[in-house]
Amino acid sequence: RRTGAAMGSRWDAVVRVLVLVRTWSVVTGQVRYSVAEEAKVGSVVGRLPQELGLEAGDAGARRLRVVWQGRRAGVEVSGASGALVVSSRLDREELCGKSAPCSLRLELLQERPLRVFHVELEVTDINDNAPLFPAARKNISIAESSLPGSRFPLDGASDADIGANAQLSYTLSPSDHFRLDLQKSNERNTVPDLVLLKAVDRETVPVHLLLLTASDGGRPSLTGTMELLITVLDANDNAPHFNQSVYKVQLLENATEETMVVRVNATDPDEGSNSELTYAATNFIPPSGKEIISVNPHTGEIRLTGALDFEEVSVFDFRIEARDKGTPPLSGHCSVELQVLDVNDNAPEVWVTSLSVPVPEDASVGTVVALLSVSDRDSGANGRVQCSVWPASPFSLESRFLGSYSLVLREALDRERVSEYEVEVRAEDGGKPSLRASRVVSVPVSDVNDNAPSFSQAVYTVLSRENNAAGAELARVWARDPDEAGNGRVSYSLWEGVSGASVSVGGWRPASSYVSVDAESGRVWAVQALDYEELQVLQFEVRAVDAGEPPLVGNATVQLFVVDENDNAPMLLPTTGGAPGLDLVAGGVVGSSVEAMSDAGSETLWAWAAWGAPAGQVVAKIRAVDADSGYNAWLRYEVLEPRGKGPFRVGLYSGEVSTARALEEVDGPRQRLLIVVRDHGEPSRSATATLSVSLVEGGEKAVAGSSSSVPGLLLPAEGGAAAGSSSASTNVWLVVAICAVSSVFVLALVLYGASRWSPRSAVLSGPAPATLVCASEVGSWSYSQRQSRSLCVADGAGKSDLMVFSPNLPP
């Protein structure tokens, strides 16, 4: 029990240490895993969700993936479990060569949200490579004069593995004359030497065949063999000897071909051909050195035959053999260690590992646009890289880990000003001279609906003639929206909120009953023909709405002025007596009647005049109005028939019919006048009236006046007959005159009351200010108003009309 408790406490301590180490790795932002090479595909390397604090099912939704820097290794993130698994064959020797440990830097990119995790993956070695000799057979010549203890260097085997798996041991097949002795050439390599135990006798055994076996330290151990064919020769019994056993040389990696590395020198105390030496390079570690380094066989000068690369191989180890020309030839050996020194010959490299584009123009400051990785294959100061961004605005670089940068937004964007940025990321190392590299990142800016449509004018003033055709184009409005696509697509509409007009018939009417706006083109067209007499000014508002979310609105006001055309002919006005177009004048007309003729544009009017009436006596007054305005409503009166010098005339602008001379019996009992009323429009429009004037005696006129029930109408005495009547009838006429005056007064009161309290629906029309218009025989001014209040005063020739138009107010 005590033993179990002790073991439990030990395991608790071990678990705490492991948890502490793993927790320290996660906190520092870098997770470390280890996997053996040649692991099966699908093998789990590490449980990323537990290490990174993620839910196991979130890995796929967060789009966690591996981002490589340089060469790739066969691992990936499992979409189902989020674990780091082996995806393809892992060969440590292919990935790292002889480097130990074999550590790979991985970046795990989480896109939702955007985060980067750094993982260090160590690929551990397994014993999968057997030792390999440079040749399957080696021929060795030994002089029979060789003394016991003579040493003969052998080519050592190489093992691509590392560590214990590459620790080689050698064994030699049993022999009475030879044994194997292992020598450490340096801290890394052990080479075998063949040692002569006792003198050989060529005549007894001329050739010795031995088997050299190399075994590594793996479990299970792997072996490699090489046959040793040893030939015993006579004569030459002194081997060449180098002045030093190891040559150490340093060269810059930018050394050119034919550069001399070192010159080795060996001596042979023999004479003649036995002392003539040739040099050869053998046993290169790594084997690629034989392609780069060569030795002059006669001088011993070692030169470069290829380019050095510190980033590929930093140290070359090889041996130089000096062989004499004796019979048999003897050889001596030395080791050469060539150390390659780094120079700044590699420019930095920049990769874009993630790019989030396009960037909305309303993106907040600090938004991460891209993730970049920067590296330099050089070492030391030559491999230290500084990064910057150009132009400096509106982006900047932030570094959170060595070699990892974020391209972030430092200023607000405006797509309407700049729609796309070409951002250049510049990297510079610390070498002398420094090397530079750059990468251009295209960052398009996506549009948001931040601009409302704007009209070219705040107020559009449009003139349109009345009686235009329905569907006719009146104007075009145009609004500009600098946004793109749907955010900049503008549609137009008529806003009914405040658009409309007060018209003479029907009161308030919306603007949509007159005009419409095309939603696509902004064309303003007429829904119906415009009538100036109904509508003079129409003010409405046009809205421009874009298709963004939410939509933005721009407004413009359109003022449509209707221009009058001469489309209304003059129209005779009715009188209080019911006869259209005729005013009865005291002393001139005692009665009137209307007789409609076949011509709709002409009216027949009746009037009476006394024989002997003096020149200038007003018989009647023709009253007409024109619904147009301006010159189109300025009226003039003319006698169309009879032409020439008749007994009557009409005022050119007043319409008063008066005697042109004193009436005589020869003028007949009746005079027929055809009077035309014309406006000043182009072309001119007219109306005609027929006035039939009956010529009667003074007494008949009085009787006719009483029979026509026109009270208060006084007729002038014919030829002064009234003044010469008998005194007996004076009182009678006085009574009649008083009654007539009273009747006229009463009639005036009735007419005044009727005009004051009568309905005014025919008085008000469209909006316009009050206008005063005066007309006389000299001239007139007319206002385009179809209905008005009129006060006409006629008191003989030279009278004038006073026409007061009411203020135009909405009902």
LOGUBA-794525 format. One record per residue (C-alpha): residue in one letter; x, y, z. Coordinates in steps of 0.2 Angstrom, whole numbers, padded with zeros to 4 digits, always signed. Layout:
N
AXYZ...
***
This chain:
811
R+0000+0000+0000R+0014+0012+0004T+0022+0008-0013G+0006+0012-0022A+0003+0028-0013A+0021+0033-0017M+0018+0029-0035G+0002+0039-0035S+0010+0054-0028R+0024+0053-0042W+0011+0052-0056D+0002+0067-0049A+0018+0077-0049V+0022+0071-0067V+0004+0076-0073R+0006+0093-0064V+0022+0096-0073L+0015+0091-0090V+0000+0102-0088L+0011+0117-0082V+0022+0115-0098R+0007+0113-0110T-0002+0128-0101W+0013+0138-0103S+0014+0134-0122V-0004+0140-0125V-0002+0156-0115T+0013+0161-0125G+0003+0159-0141Q+0013+0144-0148V+0008+0126-0147R+0021+0112-0149Y+0017+0095-0155S+0028+0080-0159V+0025+0067-0172A+0036+0052-0178E+0040+0051-0197E+0031+0039-0208A+0016+0040-0196K+0000+0033-0204V-0011+0045-0213G-0025+0050-0202S-0015+0049-0186V-0019+0062-0173V-0005+0074-0170G-0014+0085-0157R-0031+0090-0151L-0032+0108-0156P-0049+0112-0149Q-0043+0108-0131E-0027+0117-0134L-0034+0133-0141G-0050+0133-0130L-0062+0130-0145E-0077+0118-0145A-0074+0102-0155G-0088+0106-0167D-0083+0124-0171A-0068+0120-0181G-0077+0118-0197A-0088+0133-0194R-0073+0144-0189R-0064+0138-0205L-0048+0133-0196R-0034+0128-0208V-0015+0127-0209V-0005+0141-0218W+0012+0135-0224Q+0028+0145-0224G+0040+0138-0237R+0039+0119-0240R+0024+0109-0234A+0023+0095-0222G+0009+0082-0223V-0003+0088-0209E-0020+0096-0209V-0034+0101-0198S-0048+0088-0198G-0064+0097-0202A-0075+0085-0191S-0065+0085-0175G-0053+0100-0177A-0038+0089-0173L-0022+0091-0182V-0019+0075-0191V-0007+0067-0204S-0013+0070-0221S+0002+0062-0232R+0019+0054-0229L+0031+0062-0217D+0049+0059-0221R+0060+0068-0209E+0075+0066-0220E+0066+0074-0235L+0060+0089-0224C+0075+0093-0213G+0090+0082-0219K+0103+0080-0206S+0096+0095-0196A+0091+0091-0178P+0079+0093-0171C+0067+0094-0186S+0055+0108-0181L+0042+0115-0193R+0033+0131-0190L+0015+0131-0194E+0002+0144-0194L-0016+0140-0190L-0028+0153-0197Q-0045+0154-0190E-0056+0165-0202R-0072+0167-0191P-0067+0177-0181L-0050+0180-0189R-0036+0174-0178V-0019+0166-0180F-0011+0152-0169H+0007+0147-0171V+0011+0129-0170E+0028+0121-0169L+0028+0103-0176E+0043+0092-0172V+0045+0077-0184T+0055+0064-0174D+0066+0051-0182I+0063+0033-0184N+0076+0020-0189D+0070+0019-0207N+0087+0021-0216A+0101+0008-0216P+0119+0013-0216L+0126+0015-0234F+0144+0013-0239P+0150+0023-0254A+0154+0007-0264A+0149-0011-0262R+0167-0016-0264K+0184-0008-0259N+0201-0013-0266I+0215-0011-0254S+0234-0015-0258I+0246-0019-0244A+0264-0021-0246E+0270-0037-0239S+0283-0027-0230S+0270-0018-0220L+0273-0019-0202P+0261-0025-0189G+0251-0011-0183S+0250-0003-0200R+0233+0006-0202F+0223+0007-0218P+0208+0020-0218L+0192+0013-0224D+0177+0023-0231G+0164+0025-0218A+0146+0022-0220S+0133+0036-0220D+0116+0035-0212A+0102+0047-0217D+0094+0046-0199I+0100+0056-0185G+0104+0053-0166A+0105+0036-0160N+0098+0029-0177A+0113+0037-0185Q+0126+0031-0172L+0136+0018-0182S+0146+0004-0176Y+0157-0007-0187T+0162-0025-0187L+0174-0035-0197S+0173-0053-0202P+0185-0064-0193S+0203-0063-0199D+0220-0068-0192H+0229-0054-0200F+0217-0039-0198R+0207-0030-0185L+0195-0015-0185D+0199+0001-0176L+0187+0015-0175Q+0193+0033-0175K+0184+0049-0172S+0188+0061-0185N+0178+0075-0177E+0164+0077-0165R+0151+0071-0177N+0160+0057-0187T+0168+0040-0183V+0178+0032-0197P+0185+0014-0197D+0203+0010-0199L+0209-0007-0205V+0224-0012-0193L+0237-0025-0198L+0239-0038-0184K+0254-0047-0191A+0264-0047-0206V+0256-0054-0222D+0264-0065-0234R+0260-0063-0252E+0266-0080-0257T+0255-0088-0244V+0239-0078-0246P+0240-0065-0260V+0222-0059-0258H+0212-0057-0242L+0193-0055-0244L+0184-0047-0229L+0167-0041-0225L+0165-0024-0216T+0148-0022-0208A+0141-0006-0202S+0126-0006-0189D+0116+0009-0183G+0109+0011-0165G+0091+0010-0170R+0079-0003-0163P+0079-0014-0172S+0096-0011-0179L+0099-0009-0198T+0115-0014-0206G+0125-0011-0222T+0140-0020-0229M+0155-0017-0240E+0168-0031-0246L+0186-0027-0243L+0197-0035-0257I+0215-0034-0249T+0229-0037-0261V+0247-0040-0254L+0260-0031-0264D+0279-0031-0264A+0291-0016-0263N+0285+0001-0258D+0284+0001-0240N+0282+0020-0235A+0265+0028-0236P+0263+0047-0240H+0261+0057-0224F+0252+0074-0223N+0259+0089-0213Q+0243+0090-0203S+0229+0078-0200V+0214+0090-0201Y+0212+0106-0212K+0199+0118-0206V+0194+0132-0219Q+0181+0145-0219L+0173+0153-0235L+0160+0165-0239E+0145+0158-0248N+0147+0170-0262A+0164+0164-0267T+0165+0161-0285E+0170+0145-0295E+0188+0141-0295T+0191+0149-0279M+0205+0140-0270V+0199+0132-0253V+0216+0126-0247R+0231+0117-0252V+0236+0101-0244N+0253+0094-0244A+0259+0076-0241T+0277+0069-0241D+0284+0051-0245P+0301+0047-0239D+0303+0034-0253E+0312+0038-0269G+0308+0038-0287S+0291+0034-0292N+0287+0027-0275S+0288+0046-0269E+0277+0053-0283L+0260+0057-0276T+0243+0060-0283Y+0228+0068-0273A+0210+0063-0273A+0195+0069-0262T+0184+0055-0255N+0171+0052-0242F+0161+0068-0244I+0148+0072-0230P+0136+0077-0237P+0138+0068-0253S+0133+0083-0263G+0150+0090-0259K+0158+0080-0273E+0149+0091-0286I+0155+0107-0278I+0173+0103-0272S+0188+0096-0282V+0206+0093-0279N+0221+0095-0291P+0228+0077-0292H+0246+0084-0294T+0247+0100-0283G+0234+0096-0269E+0225+0112-0272I+0207+0111-0267R+0195+0123-0277L+0177+0126-0279T+0168+0119-0295G+0151+0125-0290A+0142+0138-0280L+0141+0137-0261D+0124+0140-0252F+0124+0143-0234E+0105+0140-0233E+0107+0123-0240V+0124+0116-0233S+0134+0126-0220V+0148+0113-0217F+0157+0101-0229D+0167+0087-0222F+0178+0076-0233R+0195+0067-0234I+0210+0069-0245E+0220+0054-0250A+0238+0055-0256R+0243+0040-0266D+0261+0037-0272K+0266+0028-0288G+0276+0014-0280T+0272-0004-0282P+0261-0007-0274P+0255+0012-0271L+0254+0018-0254S+0242+0031-0248G+0240+0044-0234H+0225+0053-0228C+0219+0069-0220S+0202+0077-0216V+0196+0094-0222E+0182+0104-0214L+0175+0118-0225Q+0164+0130-0215V+0152+0141-0226L+0149+0159-0220D+0133+0167-0223V+0131+0183-0234N+0116+0193-0237D+0111+0185-0253N+0093+0181-0250A+0080+0195-0251P+0065+0194-0239E+0050+0185-0245V+0032+0191-0242W+0016+0180-0243V-0002+0185-0241T-0009+0172-0230S-0027+0179-0229L-0036+0193-0238S-0053+0200-0233V-0059+0210-0248P-0068+0220-0253V-0068+0231-0238P-0084+0241-0235E-0082+0259-0235D-0090+0261-0218A-0078+0249-0210S-0072+0254-0193V-0054+0260-0190G-0044+0245-0184T-0052+0232-0196V-0040+0218-0201V-0039+0218-0220A-0025+0205-0223L-0013+0194-0214L+0005+0193-0221S+0020+0182-0217V+0038+0188-0219S+0054+0178-0219D+0072+0179-0224R+0082+0163-0227D+0098+0172-0221S+0104+0171-0203G+0108+0184-0190A+0107+0202-0195N+0105+0197-0213G+0088+0188-0208R+0081+0201-0197V+0067+0210-0207Q+0058+0226-0205C+0041+0229-0214S+0032+0245-0219V+0017+0249-0230W+0016+0262-0244P+0006+0273-0246A+0006+0276-0227S-0013+0280-0228P-0026+0274-0225F-0018+0257-0220S-0004+0252-0208L+0005+0236-0202E+0004+0228-0185S+0016+0214-0179R+0010+0202-0166F+0022+0188-0169L+0039+0187-0177G+0037+0186-0196S+0018+0189-0194Y+0010+0205-0199S-0008+0212-0200L-0013+0225-0213V-0026+0236-0203L-0037+0251-0208R-0031+0267-0199E-0042+0279-0207A-0060+0280-0214L-0063+0275-0232D-0073+0284-0245R-0077+0274-0261E-0083+0289-0270R-0066+0296-0268V-0055+0281-0270S-0063+0264-0276E-0048+0253-0275Y-0031+0254-0266E-0015+0246-0272V-0006+0244-0256E+0013+0240-0257V+0020+0230-0242R+0039+0233-0242A+0051+0222-0232E+0070+0226-0229D+0083+0215-0220G+0097+0221-0209G+0111+0215-0220K+0125+0227-0227P+0120+0231-0240S+0101+0227-0236L+0090+0218-0248R+0072+0223-0251A+0056+0214-0257S+0038+0220-0259R+0021+0213-0263V+0006+0223-0269V-0010+0219-0261S-0026+0225-0271V-0039+0231-0259P-0056+0236-0267V-0068+0246-0257S-0086+0240-0258D-0100+0253-0258V-0113+0257-0245N-0128+0268-0247D-0121+0284-0240N-0125+0297-0253A-0143+0303-0256P-0148+0308-0274S-0145+0326-0278F-0154+0336-0291S-0145+0348-0303Q-0157+0362-0298A-0166+0364-0282V-0180+0373-0292Y-0185+0369-0310T-0195+0383-0319V-0205+0376-0333L-0216+0386-0346S-0229+0376-0356R-0243+0382-0367E-0260+0377-0363N-0270+0364-0374N-0254+0354-0375A-0257+0336-0380A-0259+0323-0366G-0243+0313-0364A-0232+0328-0371E-0216+0330-0362L-0215+0346-0351A-0198+0345-0344R-0184+0333-0338V-0177+0332-0321W-0161+0323-0316A-0153+0318-0300R-0135+0311-0297D-0131+0298-0285P-0112+0295-0284D-0115+0277-0276E-0114+0262-0287A-0125+0248-0292G-0142+0248-0283N-0136+0262-0271G-0134+0274-0286R-0149+0268-0296V-0162+0282-0295S-0180+0282-0298Y-0192+0297-0299S-0209+0300-0292L-0221+0314-0289W-0223+0317-0271E-0242+0320-0267G-0239+0327-0250V-0238+0346-0255S-0241+0345-0274G-0257+0352-0281A-0266+0368-0286S-0282+0377-0282V-0293+0378-0298S-0308+0387-0303V-0319+0372-0305G-0318+0358-0292G-0307+0367-0279W-0291+0358-0274R-0284+0346-0286P-0268+0335-0284A-0253+0338-0296S-0255+0320-0301S-0271+0324-0310Y-0261+0336-0322V-0243+0329-0323S-0234+0312-0321V-0215+0308-0319D-0207+0294-0327A-0198+0283-0314E-0183+0279-0325S-0179+0294-0335G-0186+0308-0324R-0197+0314-0339V-0211+0325-0333W-0226+0323-0345A-0244+0330-0345V-0258+0318-0340Q-0271+0329-0348A-0271+0345-0359L-0268+0360-0348D-0280+0374-0348Y-0274+0392-0343E-0292+0397-0338E-0292+0383-0326L-0274+0383-0320Q-0261+0396-0321V-0247+0390-0310L-0244+0372-0304Q-0230+0369-0291F-0226+0351-0286E-0211+0342-0279V-0202+0327-0287R-0193+0315-0277A-0178+0305-0282V-0175+0288-0272D-0161+0277-0274A-0162+0258-0272G-0150+0256-0257E-0154+0249-0240P-0161+0260-0232P-0165+0271-0247L-0160+0289-0247V-0171+0303-0255G-0168+0319-0264N-0181+0333-0268A-0183+0346-0281T-0197+0358-0284V-0205+0361-0301Q-0214+0377-0305L-0225+0374-0320F-0232+0391-0328V-0246+0388-0340V-0244+0401-0355D-0261+0407-0362E-0266+0404-0380N-0281+0412-0389D-0292+0398-0387N-0308+0407-0381A-0319+0418-0392P-0327+0433-0384M-0344+0429-0375L-0359+0441-0373L-0363+0444-0355P-0381+0443-0349T-0390+0459-0342T-0402+0460-0327G-0416+0460-0339G-0412+0443-0346A-0406+0449-0363P-0388+0443-0367G-0375+0457-0371L-0387+0472-0370D-0389+0485-0356L-0405+0496-0357V-0401+0514-0356A-0413+0527-0349G-0421+0537-0363G-0414+0525-0376V-0422+0508-0374V-0438+0504-0367G-0438+0486-0370S-0428+0471-0376S-0430+0454-0382V-0419+0440-0388E-0422+0430-0403A-0409+0416-0406M-0403+0414-0423S-0397+0398-0432D-0379+0404-0430A-0373+0399-0413G-0360+0413-0413S-0373+0427-0415E-0387+0434-0405T-0402+0445-0410L-0405+0460-0398W-0420+0472-0399A-0420+0490-0394W-0431+0506-0397A-0425+0523-0401A-0436+0539-0403W-0436+0549-0419G-0427+0565-0418A-0415+0558-0405P-0399+0569-0406A-0382+0563-0412G-0372+0554-0398Q-0388+0548-0389V-0383+0530-0382V-0396+0518-0388A-0389+0502-0380K-0372+0494-0373I-0365+0478-0379R-0356+0469-0365A-0344+0455-0369V-0330+0446-0360D-0315+0435-0365A-0309+0421-0354D-0291+0423-0361S-0279+0435-0354G-0268+0449-0360Y-0270+0454-0379N-0280+0438-0381A-0294+0446-0370W-0293+0464-0376L-0309+0466-0385R-0314+0479-0399Y-0332+0482-0406E-0336+0485-0424V-0352+0487-0434L-0351+0474-0448E-0367+0479-0456P-0373+0491-0462R-0357+0497-0470G-0354+0515-0474K-0362+0529-0465G-0377+0523-0455P-0388+0531-0442F-0379+0521-0428R-0361+0518-0422V-0353+0507-0409G-0339+0512-0397L-0322+0503-0402Y-0318+0498-0385S-0334+0502-0374G-0347+0493-0384E-0359+0508-0383V-0372+0509-0397S-0376+0527-0400T-0384+0538-0414A-0371+0544-0427R-0383+0558-0431A-0401+0564-0428L-0414+0551-0432E-0426+0555-0446E-0441+0547-0453V-0432+0543-0469D-0422+0530-0458G-0437+0519-0458P-0446+0511-0444R-0432+0499-0440Q-0413+0498-0441R-0404+0481-0441L-0386+0482-0435L-0373+0467-0436I-0360+0470-0422V-0344+0460-0421V-0334+0458-0405R-0315+0453-0409D-0300+0450-0397H-0282+0454-0401G-0276+0437-0401E-0266+0428-0415P-0276+0422-0424S-0291+0433-0419R-0307+0426-0412S-0324+0435-0413A-0342+0434-0408T-0357+0443-0417A-0373+0451-0411T-0388+0457-0421L-0396+0473-0414S-0413+0477-0421V-0418+0495-0416S-0436+0500-0419L-0439+0519-0422V-0455+0525-0414E-0464+0541-0409G-0461+0548-0392G-0479+0543-0386E-0477+0525-0393K-0461+0524-0384A-0469+0528-0367V-0483+0515-0371A-0470+0502-0376G-0460+0506-0361S-0475+0503-0349S-0480+0487-0358S-0463+0480-0357S-0464+0482-0338V-0448+0492-0337P-0451+0503-0322G-0443+0520-0320L-0438+0522-0338L-0439+0539-0345L-0439+0543-0363P-0435+0560-0370A-0449+0571-0378E-0449+0569-0397G-0444+0585-0406G-0448+0595-0390A-0466+0591-0391A-0467+0588-0372A-0462+0606-0368G-0476+0612-0379S-0490+0602-0371S-0504+0610-0363S-0503+0616-0345A-0518+0604-0341S-0507+0589-0343T-0492+0596-0333N-0498+0589-0317V-0501+0572-0324W-0483+0571-0331L-0476+0578-0314V-0485+0564-0305V-0479+0551-0318A-0461+0558-0316I-0462+0556-0297C-0468+0539-0299A-0455+0534-0311V-0441+0541-0300S-0448+0532-0285S-0449+0516-0295V-0431+0518-0301F-0425+0520-0283V-0435+0505-0277L-0428+0495-0292A-0410+0501-0288L-0412+0495-0270V-0419+0478-0276L-0404+0476-0288Y-0392+0481-0275G-0398+0468-0263A-0400+0455-0276S-0382+0458-0281R-0375+0458-0264W-0384+0442-0257S-0384+0432-0273P-0373+0416-0274R-0354+0420-0278S-0350+0403-0285A-0347+0411-0302V-0336+0424-0294L-0320+0416-0288S-0308+0405-0298G-0290+0401-0298P-0277+0410-0287A-0273+0427-0293P-0272+0445-0285A-0287+0457-0286T-0286+0467-0302L-0294+0484-0307V-0298+0485-0325C-0306+0501-0333A-0313+0502-0351S-0318+0517-0361E-0319+0522-0379V-0301+0527-0379G-0294+0510-0373S-0296+0495-0361W-0286+0483-0351S-0293+0466-0349Y-0289+0452-0336S-0290+0434-0340Q-0305+0430-0329R-0320+0421-0334Q-0331+0427-0320S-0331+0445-0312R-0341+0457-0303S-0346+0471-0315L-0353+0489-0311C-0358+0498-0327V-0363+0516-0327A-0370+0524-0343D-0376+0542-0344G-0375+0547-0362A-0360+0548-0373G-0343+0547-0367K-0347+0536-0352S-0335+0523-0346D-0336+0506-0338L-0328+0502-0321M-0324+0483-0319V-0318+0477-0302F-0312+0459-0301S-0313+0450-0285P-0297+0443-0276N-0295+0425-0281L-0295+0415-0265P-0297+0396-0263P-0315+0392-0258
***
